[in-house]
Amino acid sequence: MELIRRQTHIIDAEAKSLGRLAVQVAVLLRGKHKPDFVPYKDVGDTVVVKNIDKMKFTGNKLENKKYFRFTGYLGNFKTATLKEFLIKKGPKEVLRTAVMGMLTKNKLRARQIKRLKFE
């Protein structure tokens, strides 16, 4: 079994838009920047995001972007705008949700998202 060397990347989120920041974080978590990347192995690095409160949202995303969830009961399809989601959950959860959508939907995602930290 080969040894995986993990680095720690510190990213400053100040004045960066949500989507571009999420792409940068997802690439580092998956390990796609490494020459020995293969999709079925977890070779990604740890990512620490600073100044998450100063992240910017471009356009009309605060009013138009919607988050959906289903409670499991009939008729309980809940929606929330980005502004409501920010107030209720905070900017950390907004970025985490965006990154989760960019990672692979399999067993690796749970391991990779644990390496996303906030300061």
Secondary structure, DSSP 4 states (H G I P E B T S, - for coil): -PPP---EEEEE-TT-BHHHHHHHHHHHHHTTTSTT--TTS----EEEEE-GGG-B--TTHHHH-EEEEE-SSTT-EEEEEHHHHHHHH-HHHHHHHHHHHHS-SSHHHHHHHTTEEE-
